[in-house]
Amino acid sequence: MTATTTGIAIGAVLGIVAVAFGFWAFILVAVFMAVGALVGRIVTGKLDVSSLVDVIRGRRSSS
């Protein structure tokens, strides 16, 4: 799937949820989608968890 197709699918899901269930359901679905994307990147190896923790803690390295 291309980035455009993925964006359209995400937008459609969020739009349907917002119309059908309201604002708070929209926010909840958006948070779960972000968590799912994060877990997917960790599982595929595209995201290094240790460097992510360092960035959150404020210990970034220039190297």
Residue pairs with C-beta under 8 A, 6 or more apart in sequence:
1 9
10 33
13 29
13 33
14 26
14 29
14 30
14 33
17 25
17 26
17 29
18 25
18 26
38 47
41 47
42 49
54 60
54 61
